[in-house]
Amino acid sequence: YSYAIFADNQSLGTLQEFSPSSSRRVERVREILQSSGSYTKHMIPATTDHKISLQRVELYGTGSTMRLPGLGNDTWASIEDQVVGLGIMETIKDPVSGKKDSYTYEDCWVTNASKTVSTTAANITMRMDMECARINAMFDQ
C-alpha cells in the first residue's frame, strides 16, 4: 500500500505517525425511582470531535520547523501563526488493484505543537495535534 498525506494540496513530507481519531460522549436518559436501580431508557449521542496527531522526525541539518501550507511562508514559530483552517487529505492506494481510498479532514486547527531535540539520536521530533470540523470519505469501487 502507498500512503500520502496532503495539507492544502501540498505533501506534508515523511511522517513517522499520522493518527486520526473521532470521539463523542453519549448521554444516558434514565428512569428514576426504579426499585431495581437505574434503568437506561435511551442513549443520546453528543457532538462528534475529530482529532489528528502528527509526528515527524528530522535529522540534524535537514530543517527544524514543521512546515504547514497556509501559514504565509509555510513555517511557524507558534500555533498563533495559523490564521485559516487547513484541509488535510489522507490517500491510501492498493498496489494490486490500484483502488484508492481518500479521507478529507476539513477546517483543521492546531491545538498543540511541540518539538523534542535529541542529543543522543541526532534527530528532532516534531509533534502536532489538530481538531477538525468534518471528515469525508471517498472509496473506489
DRENMARRO-794519 format. One record per residue: x, y, z of N, C-alpha, C in turn. Coordinates in steps of 0.1 Angstrom, whole numbers, always signed. Example, Ala and Ser with C-alpha at 12.3 -4.5 7.8 and 13.67 -1.06 7.14 Angstrom:
<r <+132,-57,+78>,<+123,-45,+78>,<+132,-33,+78>>
<r <+128,-22,+71>,<+137,-11,+71>,<+129,+0,+79>>
//
This chain:
<r <+8,-12,+0>,<+0,+0,+0>,<+9,+12,+0>>
<r <+4,+22,-7>,<+11,+35,-7>,<+2,+45,+1>>
<r <+9,+54,+8>,<+2,+63,+17>,<+7,+77,+15>>
<r <-2,+86,+14>,<+2,+100,+13>,<-7,+109,+21>>
<r <-1,+120,+27>,<-8,+129,+35>,<-6,+143,+29>>
<r <-16,+150,+25>,<-15,+163,+20>,<-23,+174,+28>>
<r <-17,+186,+29>,<-25,+197,+35>,<-25,+208,+25>>
<r <-37,+212,+21>,<-40,+222,+10>,<-31,+219,-2>>
<r <-32,+206,-7>,<-26,+201,-19>,<-11,+201,-19>>
<r <-5,+202,-7>,<+10,+201,-6>,<+13,+189,+3>>
<r <+23,+181,+0>,<+26,+170,+8>,<+32,+174,+21>>
<r <+29,+167,+32>,<+35,+171,+45>,<+48,+164,+47>>
<r <+53,+157,+37>,<+66,+151,+38>,<+65,+137,+45>>
<r <+76,+132,+50>,<+76,+119,+56>,<+72,+120,+70>>
<r <+61,+114,+74>,<+57,+114,+88>,<+60,+101,+94>>
<r <+64,+101,+107>,<+66,+89,+115>,<+52,+84,+120>>
<r <+43,+93,+122>,<+30,+89,+128>,<+19,+99,+122>>
<r <+8,+93,+118>,<-4,+101,+115>,<-16,+93,+121>>
<r <-22,+100,+131>,<-32,+93,+139>,<-45,+100,+140>>
<r <-54,+98,+130>,<-67,+104,+131>,<-76,+97,+141>>
<r <-85,+104,+148>,<-94,+97,+157>,<-107,+106,+158>>
<r <-118,+99,+162>,<-131,+105,+164>,<-136,+100,+177>>
<r <-143,+110,+185>,<-149,+106,+197>,<-161,+114,+200>>
<r <-170,+109,+208>,<-181,+116,+213>,<-187,+111,+226>>
<r <-193,+119,+233>,<-199,+115,+246>,<-213,+110,+243>>
<r <-218,+102,+251>,<-232,+97,+250>,<-239,+99,+263>>
<r <-250,+106,+263>,<-258,+108,+275>,<-269,+97,+277>>
<r <-270,+93,+289>,<-280,+83,+292>,<-292,+90,+297>>
<r <-304,+86,+292>,<-317,+91,+298>,<-322,+79,+306>>
<r <-323,+82,+319>,<-327,+71,+329>,<-340,+74,+334>>
<r <-347,+63,+337>,<-359,+64,+345>,<-356,+65,+360>>
<r <-363,+73,+367>,<-360,+75,+381>,<-370,+67,+390>>
<r <-366,+65,+402>,<-375,+59,+412>,<-378,+44,+408>>
<r <-368,+38,+403>,<-369,+23,+400>,<-365,+16,+412>>
<r <-372,+6,+416>,<-369,-2,+428>,<-357,-11,+426>>
<r <-354,-14,+413>,<-343,-23,+410>,<-331,-15,+405>>
<r <-329,-2,+408>,<-318,+5,+403>,<-321,+14,+391>>
<r <-312,+21,+386>,<-314,+30,+375>,<-315,+21,+362>>
<r <-324,+25,+353>,<-326,+18,+341>,<-324,+28,+330>>
<r <-316,+25,+320>,<-313,+34,+309>,<-324,+32,+298>>
<r <-331,+43,+296>,<-342,+42,+287>,<-338,+46,+272>>
<r <-329,+56,+271>,<-324,+60,+258>,<-310,+64,+259>>
<r <-303,+63,+248>,<-289,+68,+247>,<-289,+79,+237>>
<r <-284,+91,+240>,<-284,+103,+231>,<-270,+107,+228>>
<r <-266,+106,+216>,<-252,+109,+212>,<-250,+124,+212>>
<r <-238,+129,+217>,<-235,+143,+217>,<-227,+146,+204>>
<r <-221,+158,+203>,<-213,+162,+191>,<-201,+153,+190>>
<r <-197,+150,+177>,<-185,+142,+175>,<-173,+151,+173>>
<r <-162,+148,+180>,<-150,+155,+179>,<-140,+147,+170>>
<r <-134,+154,+160>,<-124,+148,+151>,<-110,+153,+154>>
<r <-100,+145,+157>,<-87,+149,+160>,<-77,+142,+152>>
<r <-65,+149,+150>,<-54,+143,+142>,<-41,+146,+150>>
<r <-33,+135,+152>,<-20,+137,+158>,<-9,+134,+147>>
<r <+0,+143,+145>,<+11,+141,+135>,<+24,+140,+143>>
<r <+33,+132,+138>,<+47,+132,+144>,<+57,+130,+132>>
<r <+66,+139,+132>,<+76,+139,+121>,<+90,+139,+127>>
<r <+99,+131,+122>,<+113,+131,+127>,<+122,+136,+116>>
<r <+131,+145,+119>,<+141,+151,+110>,<+155,+148,+116>>
<r <+164,+146,+107>,<+178,+146,+112>,<+184,+160,+113>>
<r <+194,+162,+121>,<+200,+175,+122>,<+204,+180,+109>>
<r <+202,+192,+106>,<+207,+198,+93>,<+196,+198,+82>>
<r <+185,+190,+84>,<+175,+189,+73>,<+164,+199,+75>>
<r <+164,+206,+86>,<+153,+215,+89>,<+147,+212,+103>>
<r <+144,+223,+110>,<+139,+221,+124>,<+125,+227,+126>>
<r <+118,+230,+115>,<+105,+236,+117>,<+95,+227,+110>>
<r <+83,+226,+116>,<+72,+218,+110>,<+66,+228,+99>>
<r <+66,+223,+87>,<+61,+231,+76>,<+46,+227,+74>>
<r <+38,+238,+73>,<+24,+236,+70>,<+20,+246,+60>>
<r <+13,+242,+50>,<+8,+251,+40>,<-3,+261,+46>>
<r <-5,+272,+40>,<-15,+281,+45>,<-10,+290,+57>>
<r <+3,+290,+60>,<+8,+299,+70>,<+18,+309,+65>>
<r <+15,+315,+54>,<+23,+325,+48>,<+36,+319,+42>>
<r <+47,+319,+49>,<+59,+313,+44>,<+60,+298,+46>>
<r <+50,+292,+50>,<+49,+277,+53>,<+56,+273,+65>>
<r <+61,+282,+73>,<+67,+278,+86>,<+60,+286,+97>>
<r <+62,+281,+109>,<+55,+288,+120>,<+64,+287,+132>>
<r <+63,+298,+141>,<+70,+298,+153>,<+61,+294,+165>>
<r <+48,+297,+163>,<+38,+294,+173>,<+25,+290,+167>>
<r <+17,+283,+174>,<+4,+279,+168>,<-5,+292,+165>>
<r <-1,+303,+171>,<-9,+315,+168>,<-7,+320,+154>>
<r <+4,+315,+147>,<+6,+318,+133>,<-4,+313,+124>>
<r <-12,+303,+128>,<-22,+297,+119>,<-34,+307,+119>>
<r <-38,+312,+107>,<-49,+321,+107>,<-61,+316,+99>>
<r <-59,+304,+92>,<-70,+298,+85>,<-70,+283,+88>>
<r <-82,+277,+88>,<-83,+262,+90>,<-77,+255,+78>>
<r <-70,+244,+80>,<-64,+236,+70>,<-73,+224,+65>>
<r <-71,+221,+52>,<-78,+209,+47>,<-67,+198,+45>>
<r <-69,+187,+51>,<-59,+176,+50>,<-65,+164,+43>>
<r <-58,+158,+34>,<-63,+146,+27>,<-54,+135,+29>>
<r <-60,+123,+33>,<-53,+111,+35>,<-57,+102,+24>>
<r <-47,+97,+16>,<-49,+88,+5>,<-42,+75,+6>>
<r <-49,+64,+4>,<-43,+50,+6>,<-46,+43,-8>>
<r <-35,+38,-14>,<-36,+32,-27>,<-32,+17,-26>>
<r <-41,+8,-31>,<-38,-6,-31>,<-29,-9,-43>>
<r <-17,-15,-41>,<-7,-17,-52>,<-12,-27,-62>>
<r <-21,-36,-58>,<-25,-47,-67>,<-37,-42,-76>>
<r <-47,-38,-69>,<-59,-34,-76>,<-59,-19,-82>>
<r <-50,-11,-76>,<-50,+3,-80>,<-61,+11,-74>>
<r <-69,+5,-66>,<-80,+13,-59>,<-75,+23,-49>>
<r <-81,+34,-49>,<-76,+45,-40>,<-88,+49,-31>>
<r <-85,+49,-18>,<-94,+54,-8>,<-89,+67,-2>>
<r <-98,+77,-1>,<-93,+90,+4>,<-102,+95,+15>>
<r <-96,+101,+25>,<-103,+108,+36>,<-99,+122,+36>>
<r <-109,+132,+37>,<-105,+146,+38>,<-110,+151,+52>>
<r <-101,+158,+58>,<-103,+164,+71>,<-104,+179,+69>>
<r <-116,+184,+72>,<-118,+198,+68>,<-117,+208,+80>>
<r <-113,+220,+77>,<-112,+231,+87>,<-104,+226,+100>>
<r <-92,+222,+98>,<-84,+217,+109>,<-76,+228,+115>>
<r <-75,+228,+128>,<-68,+239,+136>,<-58,+232,+146>>
<r <-46,+237,+146>,<-36,+232,+155>,<-40,+236,+169>>
<r <-40,+225,+178>,<-43,+228,+192>,<-31,+226,+201>>
<r <-21,+218,+196>,<-9,+216,+204>,<+3,+214,+195>>
<r <+14,+219,+198>,<+26,+217,+190>,<+38,+216,+199>>
<r <+47,+207,+196>,<+59,+206,+204>,<+71,+200,+196>>
<r <+83,+202,+201>,<+95,+198,+194>,<+104,+192,+204>>
<r <+110,+181,+202>,<+120,+174,+210>,<+133,+173,+203>>
<r <+144,+178,+208>,<+157,+177,+202>,<+165,+167,+210>>
<r <+169,+156,+203>,<+176,+145,+210>,<+191,+147,+207>>
<r <+199,+148,+218>,<+213,+149,+217>,<+220,+136,+215>>
<r <+213,+125,+218>,<+219,+112,+216>,<+216,+105,+203>>
<r <+204,+108,+197>,<+200,+102,+184>,<+202,+111,+172>>
<r <+206,+123,+174>,<+209,+133,+163>,<+196,+135,+155>>
<r <+185,+136,+161>,<+173,+139,+154>,<+164,+149,+162>>
<r <+154,+154,+155>,<+144,+164,+160>,<+131,+158,+157>>
<r <+123,+156,+168>,<+109,+150,+166>,<+99,+162,+169>>
<r <+91,+164,+158>,<+80,+174,+159>,<+67,+167,+160>>
<r <+59,+172,+170>,<+45,+166,+172>,<+35,+177,+171>>
<r <+24,+174,+165>,<+13,+184,+164>,<-1,+177,+165>>
<r <-9,+183,+173>,<-23,+178,+174>,<-32,+189,+168>>
<r <-43,+184,+161>,<-52,+192,+155>,<-67,+188,+158>>
<r <-76,+197,+157>,<-90,+194,+158>,<-96,+198,+145>>
<r <-105,+190,+139>,<-111,+192,+126>,<-126,+193,+127>>
<r <-132,+200,+118>,<-147,+202,+118>,<-154,+190,+113>>
<r <-149,+184,+102>,<-155,+173,+95>,<-146,+164,+89>>
<r <-150,+151,+86>,<-143,+141,+79>,<-152,+136,+68>>
<r <-147,+135,+55>,<-154,+130,+44>,<-146,+118,+38>>
<r <-153,+108,+34>,<-146,+96,+28>,<-150,+94,+14>>
<r <-141,+90,+5>,<-143,+87,-9>,<-136,+73,-12>>
<r <-144,+63,-16>,<-139,+50,-18>,<-140,+46,-32>>
<r <-129,+40,-38>,<-130,+34,-52>,<-138,+21,-51>>
<r <-147,+19,-60>,<-155,+6,-60>,<-149,-4,-69>>
//
